[in-house]
């Protein structure tokens, strides 16, 4: 009897869930995938040093630096963005990353 009363109470209420994937609401302050603007990057490797989960790997130095970003390791803390002196790292609002192939979770940035 209690279940029937509860069901009748909720039948006329507005749904509490979003209509995803038809409607995608992303908060303004959302932290998504990171991207590097290689024209600005000086190859100092500060971003790799401050990353708490080692999601950024840099080979080479200066303008020859190659940045490998492992999306599957990233916790989206934005510590690298805050630490970058030349503002070469930007946060996108991308959030749909699911994939069966782990190699699709690796981004390489080079000049």
Secondary structure, DSSP 8 states (H G I E B T S, - for coil): -HHHHHHHHHTTS---S--TTTS----TT----EEE-TTT-----HHHHH-TT--EEEES-GGG-EEEEETTT-----HHHHH-TT--EEE--------S-GGGGEEEE--
